[in-house]
Amino acid sequence: MAFAELEPFGSEQEMLGHAITASTVSNRLRGADEKPLAVNKFMPPLRYDEKPEEKEQTVEEQISIIEMVNISAGGKDLRKHK
């Protein structure tokens, strides 16, 4: 992969281009009192060792998600209590 060292290509490079565009637009539209955002804030984790921070869901959050899925699918809430 000597060519890849000279001329990087692939999904990581494509994502970088999109991140630069998103960063430019975001920073152009930000308020005067807001700090500019770096390009890496718009990059998804591309390596398996860079997992996003995961927060464990509470039971209430899980129930809320299922309620939204149920409503979007046209379902009815058959629970006797809420």
C-alpha positions as CSV (number, residue, x, y, z in Angstrom):
1,M,0.0,0.0,0.0
2,A,2.8,2.4,-0.9
3,F,0.4,4.5,-2.9
4,A,-1.9,5.0,0.1
5,E,1.0,6.5,2.1
6,L,1.6,9.0,-0.7
7,E,-2.0,9.7,-1.5
8,P,-4.4,8.7,1.3
9,F,-7.7,7.4,0.2
10,G,-10.7,5.5,1.7
11,S,-13.5,6.2,4.1
12,E,-11.3,7.9,6.7
13,Q,-10.2,10.5,4.1
14,E,-13.8,10.9,2.8
15,M,-15.1,11.5,6.4
16,L,-12.3,14.1,6.9
17,G,-13.5,16.1,3.9
18,H,-17.1,16.0,5.2
19,A,-15.9,17.0,8.7
20,I,-14.0,20.0,7.3
21,T,-17.2,21.1,5.5
22,A,-19.4,20.6,8.5
23,S,-16.9,22.4,10.8
24,T,-16.7,25.3,8.4
25,V,-20.5,25.7,8.1
26,S,-20.9,25.3,11.9
27,N,-18.2,27.8,12.7
28,R,-19.6,30.3,10.2
29,L,-23.1,30.1,11.7
30,R,-22.0,30.1,15.4
31,G,-22.9,33.0,17.7
32,A,-20.3,35.7,18.5
33,D,-20.0,34.4,22.1
34,E,-19.5,30.7,21.1
35,K,-16.1,29.1,20.6
36,P,-15.3,27.6,17.2
37,L,-15.5,23.8,17.0
38,A,-12.5,21.8,15.8
39,V,-12.8,19.5,12.8
40,N,-12.3,16.4,15.0
41,K,-15.7,17.1,16.7
42,F,-17.4,16.2,13.4
43,M,-15.4,13.0,12.8
44,P,-17.0,9.7,13.8
45,P,-14.8,7.1,15.5
46,L,-13.3,5.1,12.7
47,R,-11.2,2.6,14.6
48,Y,-12.5,-0.1,16.7
49,D,-10.4,1.0,19.7
50,E,-12.0,4.4,19.6
51,K,-15.5,3.6,21.0
52,P,-17.8,6.5,21.8
53,E,-18.6,7.0,25.4
54,E,-21.5,4.8,26.4
55,K,-23.9,5.6,29.1
56,E,-26.0,2.8,30.6
57,Q,-29.7,3.4,30.0
58,T,-32.1,3.6,32.9
59,V,-35.3,1.6,33.0
60,E,-37.2,4.8,32.5
61,E,-35.2,5.7,29.4
62,Q,-35.8,2.2,28.0
63,I,-39.5,2.4,28.6
64,S,-39.6,5.8,27.0
65,I,-37.9,4.5,23.9
66,I,-40.3,1.6,23.6
67,E,-43.3,3.9,24.0
68,M,-42.0,6.1,21.1
69,V,-41.4,3.0,18.9
70,N,-44.9,1.8,19.8
71,I,-46.5,5.1,18.9
72,S,-44.6,5.4,15.6
73,A,-45.8,1.9,14.6
74,G,-49.4,2.9,15.4
75,G,-49.6,0.7,18.5
76,K,-51.7,1.2,21.5
77,D,-50.6,1.3,25.1
78,L,-52.4,-1.6,26.8
79,R,-50.9,-1.1,30.2
80,K,-53.4,-0.7,33.0
81,H,-51.3,1.8,34.8
82,K,-48.9,4.6,33.7
